[in-house]
Amino acid sequence: MSILEHIKAEADKQTKLAYNPVVAMDCIAAEGRAKLCNEIAETLVGLDEEAALAELKRLRDVFHGRSGDLSSTIKFVFSLSHASWFDSVVDAVAKENTGWIEVGDHGFDGHLKKMLHLPYYRRMLGINNCATSITRLREETDAAWLERRQKWLGRYHPEVRVIHSNERWTPEGMQKVDLGTVETFTKQEHLVEAGMIAFRGFNAKDAHFEIQEVYLGYKDGALGKVRQTSGHPWEPGVHTIAGYPVELVA
């Protein structure tokens, strides 16, 4: 998709939101955003991709520098919202080494009463500034998810950092869990999210378990490998501890 097509697609998306709002702000903001995208699209006609991208970046800088009439709190909030929205529009095609990708999980099966641990990624441009996100769907096959994931991650600069949404406890304090870069993370087949990657261990009943390894998909029915460090001995094998199926090794 060219940059011109990208802007036109965003205009169509905002037009649909104006008529079928998801949140209250859509009623006010979406129509104006659609109009802005259509006006920008007219200025991009005839430009090559490099020039079109440069124009989008210039407009983004202008948008952030605009003071406007912020005489009320609500106008100020909408102004910040517009700036964040346009950041996400440009980010989708700019491929800049800014921000980070945050990895977590989602999905609860009410019938089985268990978490599905489906991968959930957020493209973050700053704290509380999520540009876009992608999740694995419940009925999505491994092949379909990996193809969609590859395409989504491929939009971003290969050196953008990928981190876990949780922090890991260490004796020195809480620390971010670094999963590598977009380039290295893309090479891994991430089918199931073992959020336990952010923990050192688990307490279960009268025993404690230390994590030895965390997988990015099920291996023989487990999402990771643990070793028991205290308490009444458990039998080796696959157990569900703290909601995660893990393999207990001797």
MOZIFEN-V458175 format. One record per pair of residues at least 24 apart in sequence whose C-alpha atoms are under 6 Angstrom apart, sorted by sequence separation. I is the first residue (numbers start at 1). J is the second residue. D is the distance in Angstrom with one decimal. If there is no record, write none. Layout:
<<I:J:D> <I:J:D>>
This chain:
<<100:124:5.3> <158:182:4.9> <192:216:5.6> <207:231:4.1> <222:246:4.6> <99:124:5.6> <158:183:4.6> <191:216:6.0> <192:217:4.5> <206:231:5.4> <222:247:5.8> <11:37:5.2> <99:125:4.4> <190:216:4.8> <191:217:4.9> <7:37:5.9> <168:198:4.3> <167:198:5.4> <168:199:5.2> <166:198:5.7> <4:41:6.0> <88:131:4.5> <97:157:5.4> <100:160:5.6> <102:162:5.9> <95:156:4.8> <96:157:5.6> <100:161:5.1> <101:162:4.7> <102:163:5.2> <103:164:4.7> <104:165:5.3> <95:157:4.8> <100:162:5.9> <102:164:5.6> <103:165:5.5> <97:160:5.4> <102:165:5.6> <119:192:5.9> <118:192:5.4> <119:193:5.1> <117:192:5.9> <118:193:5.8> <117:193:5.1> <105:193:5.8>>
